[in-house]
Amino acid sequence: MWNKSVSLLKVRIKVQKHRALIFPLPFWVVDEFLEALRDLAWFGEMVVRRVPLPQEEKARKHLSWVKLISPSGIIATTHSFVNDLYRHKGLDVVDVEAGGVQVKISIK
């Protein structure tokens, strides 16, 4: 028997003169997705770090940022931010309206 409510990250997109699209995302789905994405980014970092930098300057710039900045660290920080937001039910995270398009992200 399920007696525990599920926290949702509700994404609402409304375009002028059209019905609003609402995407309810359970927090556990977002949590699992970010964990899997962090693991994939870590694996990609390990692969890219073993690849020698090319001699061409443009290609070198594209690969050198991975060696300086950790994408898996950025994803882990985002994951901890989302976990902190999980505790605040009824919070409107984003409410933006521009050019007839309204985007609202809230926690229910």
Residue pairs with C-beta under 8 A, 6 or more apart in sequence:
6 26
6 27
6 28
7 26
7 27
7 86
7 89
7 107
7 108
8 24
8 25
8 26
8 27
8 107
8 108
9 24
9 25
9 26
9 27
9 30
9 93
9 105
9 106
9 107
10 22
10 23
10 24
10 25
10 105
10 106
10 107
10 108
11 22
11 23
11 24
11 25
11 103
11 104
11 105
12 20
12 21
12 22
12 23
12 102
12 103
12 104
12 105
12 106
13 20
13 21
13 23
13 101
13 102
13 103
14 20
14 21
14 101
14 102
14 104
15 100
15 101
16 100
16 101
20 102
24 108
27 82
27 86
30 82
31 79
31 82
31 83
31 86
34 75
34 78
34 79
34 82
35 79
37 75
38 72
38 75
38 76
38 79
39 72
41 71
41 72
41 75
42 72
44 66
44 71
45 66
45 70
45 71
45 72
48 63
48 66
48 67
49 66
49 67
51 63
53 60
53 63
53 64
54 60
54 63
85 91
85 93
85 107
86 107
88 107
89 107
89 108
90 106
90 107
90 108
91 106
91 107
92 104
92 105
92 106
93 105
93 106
93 107
94 103
94 104
94 105
95 102
95 103
95 104
95 105
95 106
96 102
96 103
96 104
97 103
